[in-house]
Amino acid sequence: MLVLIVLILFATIIFYLYRYIKTSHKFFHQFGIPYIEPHWFFGNMKDMILMKISLFEAYKDLHKTLEPHRFGGVYTFTKPSVLIRDPELIKMILVKDFSYFRDRGVSVAREVEPLAYHLFSMKGDEWKNLRIKLTGTFTSGKMKMMFPLLKTCAQDIKPQLTKYSELPEGFDAKDLCSRFTTDVISSCAFGIDTHSLQDPDTEFRAMCQRVFKFRWQMILRMLFPHMPTSYIKALRLQAFDTTVHSFFTNIVKDIVTHRERNNITRGDFLDILIAIKNHTDMGKMKEHDNPDLEKFLSQIGEKCIKTDVEMTIELMAAQCFLFFLGGFETSASALTFMLFELARNPHMQDKLRREILSTIENNGGEITYDMMKKMPYLDMIIAETLRKYPPASIIIRKCVENYKIPESDAIIKEGTPVFISTLGLHGDKNYYERPGDFYPEHFTKEAISERPHYAYIPFGEGPRICIAERFARMQITLGAIYLLKDFSFEVSPKMQIPLKFLPSAGNTNVKGGVWLKCKPL
């Protein structure tokens, strides 16, 4: 009798669970949004949840499946979200109707993970206030000020490549590029010289690797970026472990204390944060050259400045950590994939090297900040790398009030997550002649003028565009110059082609690594 009762109870639970899921999957019917028929349990993310493909590949596939619709509904289990495909609609979401989608909606429990409380995840007035304070952080003038720090780091590339040139199987390009960006970010964001290119076993380098180490909590947070903060607190779902939090916070605390006591300046990102903290040179801090941001800031006026954000050590550490996240992994990946594609296309590599060497020669043999703007083919190569391997492969927003999609009767309900698959958009045959190939001619002046502006958004767009875009481009450009001016590259026999991305990675990590061989010129 007891067994029968248990079976009936179990069957009842399954029935009501199934009915709840099926009812939840009718969400988009109410709002006139086309959608892909979901799996009854997994929704539209089955392969990603089962770790057959990565998150960014899953959204790329959904982008393609939803064609020819401008937008469509997607379910993660029973959680609905809207995927935007059309460049003009992307413009509306990210720029023109930004007030409806001003938050990313990424949940952060400040008490559990203070390092995650940075500009990327902040909402509402707090985001606006801090964004105003940081508008002048990455202007051309500030980049020029940081350039010598990057150049010092880049000079360690040649000795390392000289050692690698003697290895018969070559070297892992991602490891080399990650060590370079580790040195750059540690210098420019945290004010310390790590010399990871010389010594890969430094404590800072080890901690960088720990940040991107697989954690089930991170996968869960990626699947549910809009998870209520109460769940994060209760389950202590830290994307990064406590050791990481303590390490980076203590570094910032110690360096800020040392600089303030001894009146030391270094011309790096931390100096700018200290100036903001001490209300120094704020007039210059507010300068910027982003027209979308300028328009938005003029609309919100002085209201936000009155609701101030105190630049505490913890908040400074969080901003430095964001700088690290944005500049370390993404730039390292871009340099890695650029080298890989150039190794596969030696005619492009030779053409680019000729441009680099001639530009250096015409600049009196010196590598300077202004010189980097005089290499159009390098700009095309970098742009094509960021198209095929975008640093922000998914852009996330949250609808903060009901939004009627232009030229349709569809409504995005308040609270609904909105996604843009940058990888899907950049691989769309409607906008690119050869989307599956590495083809720098996608970025000739003629090709750029013939496609919608918002068909290419490697760093996002609008007021919440990546604040360090200019820094990332400078880092990638300088890295490319120092890599290519003295060495040629070819694919190692150890390299696995075609590339396969690790499903567990939240970034573009390649299975087996990216193995290349180099030869001194």
C-alpha positions in Angstrom: 0.0 0.0 0.0 2.8 2.4 0.9 4.6 1.7 -2.4 1.4 2.5 -4.3 1.0 5.8 -2.4 4.6 6.7 -3.2 4.1 5.9 -6.9 0.9 7.9 -7.1 2.6 10.9 -5.3 5.6 10.6 -7.7 3.4 10.5 -10.8 1.4 13.5 -9.5 4.5 15.5 -9.1 5.8 14.6 -12.5 2.4 15.5 -14.1 2.2 18.9 -12.5 5.8 19.6 -13.3 5.3 18.7 -16.9 2.1 20.8 -17.0 4.0 23.8 -15.5 6.8 23.5 -18.0 4.4 23.3 -21.0 2.4 26.3 -19.7 5.6 28.2 -19.2 6.6 27.5 -22.8 3.5 29.4 -24.0 4.9 32.7 -22.8 5.7 34.1 -26.2 2.2 33.4 -27.5 0.9 36.1 -25.3 3.3 38.8 -26.7 3.4 38.0 -30.4 7.0 36.9 -30.5 8.1 34.1 -32.9 10.1 31.4 -31.2 11.8 28.0 -31.7 9.8 25.1 -30.4 11.6 24.1 -27.1 12.5 20.8 -25.7 9.9 20.1 -22.9 12.6 20.1 -20.2 15.8 21.8 -21.5 14.1 24.5 -23.5 16.3 25.6 -26.5 19.6 25.1 -24.7 19.8 21.3 -24.5 23.2 20.9 -26.2 24.8 23.7 -24.1 23.3 22.3 -20.8 24.6 18.9 -21.7 28.0 20.5 -22.4 28.1 19.4 -26.1 28.7 23.0 -27.2 29.6 26.3 -25.5 27.2 29.0 -24.6 28.3 31.3 -27.3 28.0 28.6 -29.9 24.5 27.8 -28.7 23.4 31.4 -29.3 25.1 31.5 -32.6 23.0 28.4 -33.7 19.8 30.0 -32.4 20.6 33.2 -34.3 20.8 31.2 -37.5 17.8 29.0 -36.7 15.6 32.1 -36.2 16.2 33.4 -39.7 14.4 35.3 -41.4 12.8 36.7 -38.2 14.3 40.0 -36.9 13.9 38.7 -33.3 12.7 35.5 -31.6 12.0 33.8 -28.3 14.4 31.4 -26.6 13.9 29.3 -23.5 16.5 28.2 -21.0 14.6 25.4 -19.3 11.4 27.5 -18.6 13.1 30.9 -18.5 12.1 33.0 -21.5 14.4 35.5 -23.2 14.4 37.4 -26.5 17.2 37.1 -29.1 17.6 40.1 -31.4 18.9 39.5 -34.9 18.3 42.6 -37.0 21.0 45.3 -37.0 18.4 48.1 -37.0 16.6 46.6 -34.1 19.9 46.1 -32.3 20.5 49.9 -32.8 17.1 50.6 -31.1 17.9 48.3 -28.2 21.4 49.5 -27.5 21.1 53.1 -28.4 17.9 54.8 -29.4 15.6 53.1 -26.9 18.4 52.5 -24.4 16.2 53.7 -21.5 14.1 50.5 -21.9 17.3 48.3 -21.8 19.7 50.3 -19.6 20.6 47.4 -17.3 22.4 44.2 -18.2 20.4 42.5 -15.6 23.4 40.5 -14.5 22.7 39.6 -10.8 25.4 40.4 -8.3 25.2 39.8 -4.5 27.7 42.4 -3.3 28.1 40.8 0.1 29.1 37.5 -1.4 31.3 38.7 -4.3 32.4 42.3 -3.9 34.8 42.0 -6.9 31.8 41.5 -9.2 30.2 44.8 -8.2 31.7 46.8 -11.1 30.6 49.0 -14.0 29.6 46.0 -16.1 27.1 44.6 -13.6 25.9 47.8 -11.9 22.3 49.0 -12.5 20.3 52.3 -12.6 21.7 55.4 -10.9 24.7 53.6 -9.5 25.8 52.7 -13.0 25.1 56.2 -14.3 27.0 57.9 -11.6 30.1 55.7 -11.9 30.0 55.8 -15.7 30.0 59.6 -15.5 33.1 59.5 -13.3 34.9 57.1 -15.6 34.0 58.7 -18.9 37.5 60.2 -19.3 39.4 57.1 -18.2 40.1 55.7 -21.7 40.3 58.8 -23.9 43.1 59.1 -26.4 45.1 61.3 -24.0 44.9 58.6 -21.2 45.9 55.9 -23.7 48.9 57.9 -24.7 49.8 58.2 -21.0 49.6 54.4 -20.5 51.4 53.5 -23.8 55.0 53.4 -22.3 53.8 50.8 -19.8 52.5 48.6 -22.6 55.6 49.1 -24.6 57.8 48.0 -21.7 55.8 44.8 -21.4 55.9 44.1 -25.2 59.7 44.2 -25.3 59.7 40.9 -23.4 58.1 39.1 -26.4 61.2 38.8 -28.5 63.4 36.9 -26.0 60.5 34.4 -25.4 59.9 33.8 -29.1 63.6 33.3 -29.6 63.4 30.4 -27.1 60.3 29.0 -28.8 61.9 29.0 -32.2 64.1 26.2 -31.1 61.2 23.9 -30.1 60.4 21.3 -32.8 56.7 21.1 -31.9 56.4 24.9 -31.5 54.5 26.7 -28.7 51.0 27.3 -27.4 50.1 30.8 -28.7 47.4 31.3 -26.2 49.9 30.8 -23.3 52.3 33.3 -24.8 49.6 35.9 -25.5 48.0 35.4 -22.1 51.4 36.0 -20.4 51.8 39.2 -22.4 48.3 40.5 -21.5 48.9 39.5 -17.9 52.0 41.7 -17.8 50.0 44.6 -19.4 47.0 44.4 -17.1 49.0 43.9 -14.0 51.0 47.0 -14.9 48.2 49.3 -16.2 45.4 48.2 -13.8 47.2 47.1 -10.6 50.4 49.1 -10.9 52.8 46.1 -10.5 55.4 44.6 -12.8 54.9 40.8 -13.0 57.1 39.8 -15.9 55.0 36.8 -16.7 56.7 36.5 -20.1 60.0 36.0 -18.3 58.6 33.8 -15.5 55.2 32.1 -16.1 55.1 30.8 -12.5 54.5 34.2 -10.7 51.8 34.4 -8.1 49.8 37.0 -10.1 49.9 34.7 -13.2 48.7 31.7 -11.1 45.8 33.8 -9.8 44.9 34.9 -13.3 44.6 31.3 -14.3 42.6 30.5 -11.2 40.0 33.2 -12.2 39.2 31.3 -15.4 39.4 27.8 -13.9 36.2 25.8 -14.4 33.7 26.1 -11.6 30.2 24.7 -11.6 29.0 28.0 -10.0 30.3 29.9 -13.0 28.4 27.7 -15.4 25.2 28.1 -13.4 25.6 31.9 -13.4 26.2 31.9 -17.1 23.0 29.9 -17.7 21.0 32.2 -15.4 22.6 35.6 -15.5 19.4 37.2 -14.1 19.2 34.8 -11.1 17.7 36.6 -8.0 20.4 37.8 -5.7 18.7 36.1 -2.8 19.5 32.7 -4.4 23.1 33.8 -5.0 23.4 34.7 -1.3 21.7 31.6 0.0 23.7 29.2 -2.2 26.9 31.3 -2.1 27.2 31.1 -5.9 30.4 33.0 -6.3 31.6 33.1 -9.9 35.2 33.4 -8.5 36.4 31.8 -5.3 37.3 33.6 -2.0 41.0 33.4 -2.6 40.6 35.4 -5.9 38.6 38.1 -4.1 41.1 38.4 -1.3 44.1 38.5 -3.6 43.0 41.3 -5.9 41.4 43.4 -3.1 44.5 43.2 -1.0 46.7 44.2 -3.9 44.7 47.3 -4.6 44.5 48.2 -0.9 48.3 47.9 -0.4 49.2 49.9 -3.6 46.7 52.7 -3.0 47.9 53.1 0.6 51.5 53.1 -0.6 50.9 55.7 -3.3 48.9 58.0 -1.1 51.4 57.9 1.7 54.4 58.6 -0.6 52.6 60.8 -3.2 53.5 58.4 -6.0 51.9 58.6 -9.5 52.5 56.1 -12.3 50.1 57.2 -15.1 48.0 54.0 -14.9 44.4 53.1 -14.4 44.8 53.0 -10.6 46.1 56.6 -10.6 42.9 57.6 -12.3 40.7 55.8 -9.7 42.7 57.4 -6.9 42.1 60.8 -8.5 38.4 60.1 -8.6 38.5 58.9 -5.0 40.2 62.1 -3.8 38.1 64.3 -6.2 41.2 65.4 -8.0 41.2 66.7 -11.6 37.5 65.8 -11.9 37.0 68.3 -14.8 39.3 66.3 -16.9 37.9 63.0 -15.7 34.5 63.9 -17.2 35.8 64.4 -20.8 34.9 61.8 -23.3 34.5 61.2 -27.0 31.6 58.7 -27.3 28.7 60.5 -29.0 26.1 58.0 -27.9 27.2 58.4 -24.3 27.4 62.2 -24.7 23.8 62.2 -25.8 22.7 60.0 -23.0 24.6 61.9 -20.3 23.1 65.2 -21.6 19.6 63.6 -21.1 20.2 62.5 -17.5 21.9 65.9 -16.6 23.3 66.7 -13.2 20.7 64.5 -11.4 23.2 61.6 -11.2 26.1 63.6 -10.0 24.1 64.6 -7.0 23.5 60.9 -6.1 27.2 60.2 -5.6 29.0 56.9 -5.5 31.8 56.7 -3.0 35.0 55.3 -4.5 36.0 52.9 -1.7 38.9 50.5 -1.8 36.4 47.6 -2.5 34.9 49.5 -5.4 38.3 50.4 -6.8 39.3 46.8 -6.6 36.1 45.8 -8.5 36.9 48.3 -11.3 40.5 47.0 -11.6 39.2 43.5 -11.6 36.8 44.4 -14.5 39.7 46.0 -16.3 41.6 42.7 -15.8 38.7 40.5 -17.0 38.2 42.7 -20.1 41.8 43.2 -21.0 43.5 39.9 -20.1 41.4 37.1 -21.6 39.7 38.9 -24.5 42.9 40.6 -25.9 44.9 37.4 -25.4 42.3 35.5 -27.4 42.3 38.1 -30.1 46.1 38.0 -30.5 46.0 34.2 -30.5 43.4 33.9 -33.2 45.1 36.6 -35.3 48.4 34.7 -35.2 46.6 31.4 -36.0 44.9 32.9 -39.0 48.1 34.6 -40.2 50.0 31.4 -39.8 47.4 29.7 -42.1 47.5 32.6 -44.6 51.2 33.4 -45.1 50.5 35.9 -47.9 48.5 38.0 -45.5 51.2 37.6 -42.9 53.9 38.8 -45.3 51.8 41.8 -46.4 51.1 42.8 -42.9 54.8 42.5 -41.8 55.8 44.7 -44.8 53.4 47.3 -43.6 54.6 47.1 -40.0 58.3 47.3 -40.9 57.9 50.2 -43.4 55.8 52.2 -40.9 58.5 51.7 -38.2 61.2 52.8 -40.7 59.2 55.9 -41.7 58.8 56.7 -38.0 62.6 56.9 -37.5 62.8 53.3 -36.3 60.6 54.1 -33.2 57.4 52.5 -32.2 55.1 55.2 -30.9 51.4 55.6 -30.0 50.7 57.9 -33.0 52.4 55.5 -35.4 49.9 52.8 -34.6 47.2 54.8 -36.4 49.1 54.6 -39.7 48.7 50.9 -40.6 45.4 50.4 -42.4 46.0 46.7 -43.3 46.8 45.9 -39.6 43.5 47.6 -38.7 41.7 45.4 -41.2 43.4 42.2 -39.8 42.4 43.1 -36.3 38.8 44.0 -37.3 38.4 40.7 -39.1 39.8 38.8 -36.1 37.3 40.5 -33.9 34.6 39.7 -36.4 35.3 36.0 -36.5 36.3 35.7 -32.9 34.4 38.5 -31.1 35.5 39.3 -27.5 31.9 39.8 -26.4 30.3 36.9 -28.1 27.0 37.5 -26.4 25.5 40.9 -25.4 23.0 40.9 -22.5 20.4 43.4 -21.6 17.3 43.4 -19.4 14.0 45.1 -20.4 13.1 47.4 -17.5 9.6 48.4 -18.8 7.3 46.9 -21.4 8.6 47.6 -24.9 6.7 47.4 -28.2 9.1 46.3 -30.9 9.0 48.8 -33.8 7.2 47.7 -37.0 5.5 44.8 -35.2 2.8 44.1 -32.6 5.2 42.2 -30.4 6.0 43.3 -26.9 9.0 42.5 -24.8 7.7 42.2 -21.3 9.3 44.1 -18.4 11.9 41.9 -16.7 12.6 39.8 -19.8 16.3 39.2 -20.7 17.4 40.3 -24.1 20.4 38.7 -25.9 22.4 39.5 -29.0 24.6 36.8 -30.5 27.6 38.8 -31.7 29.1 35.6 -33.0 25.9 34.9 -35.0 25.6 38.4 -36.3 29.3 38.5 -37.4 28.8 35.2 -39.1 25.6 36.2 -41.0 25.9 35.7 -44.7 23.5 38.7 -45.2 26.2 41.1 -44.1 29.5 39.4 -44.9 30.7 38.0 -48.3 32.6 35.1 -46.8 31.5 34.7 -43.2 33.2 31.4 -42.6 36.6 32.6 -43.9 39.3 34.9 -42.5 38.8 37.6 -45.1 40.2 41.1 -44.1 38.6 42.6 -47.2 35.4 42.6 -45.2 36.8 45.8 -43.8 37.7 47.8 -46.8 36.0 51.2 -46.8 33.7 50.1 -49.6 32.6 46.9 -47.7 32.0 48.8 -44.5 29.8 51.4 -46.2 27.7 48.7 -47.8 26.5 46.9 -44.6 24.5 48.1 -41.6 26.7 49.8 -39.0 25.3 47.5 -36.2 26.2 44.3 -38.1 29.6 44.7 -36.5 29.7 45.2 -32.7 32.7 43.4 -31.2 32.7 45.6 -28.1 29.0 46.3 -27.9 27.4 49.7 -28.7 25.7 52.6 -27.1 26.1 54.0 -23.6 27.1 50.6 -22.2 29.7 49.9 -24.9 32.9 48.4 -23.4 34.6 51.3 -21.7 38.1 49.9 -22.4 37.6 49.3 -26.1 40.3 51.8 -27.0 42.7 50.2 -24.6 42.0 46.7 -25.9 42.7 47.8 -29.5 45.9 49.5 -28.4 47.0 46.3 -26.6 46.2 44.1 -29.5 47.9 46.4 -32.1 51.1 46.8 -30.1 51.2 43.0 -29.4 50.8 42.3 -33.1 53.6 44.7 -34.0 56.1 43.1 -31.6 55.1 39.6 -32.5 55.4 40.1 -36.3 58.3 42.5 -36.8 61.0 39.9 -35.9 59.4 36.5 -36.5 57.4 34.5 -39.0 54.7 32.0 -37.9 53.4 28.7 -39.3 50.9 26.2 -37.9 52.5 23.4 -35.9 51.7 19.7 -36.8 50.5 19.5 -33.2 47.6 21.8 -34.0 44.1 20.3 -34.2 42.2 21.7 -37.2 39.3 22.5 -37.4 39.2 24.4 -34.1 36.9 22.9 -31.5 35.9 25.1 -28.5 35.7 23.8 -25.0 32.0 23.6 -23.9 32.9 24.3 -20.3 34.6 27.6 -21.1 32.9 30.9 -20.8 35.3 32.2 -23.4 36.8 31.1 -26.7 39.3 28.4 -25.3 40.3 25.9 -28.0 40.5 22.2 -27.3 44.2 21.2 -27.3 45.4 24.7 -27.6 46.6 26.8 -30.5 50.0 25.4 -31.5 52.3 27.4 -33.8 55.9 27.4 -34.8 58.0 30.6 -35.1 61.2 31.5 -37.0 63.4 34.5 -36.5 63.7 36.8 -39.5 
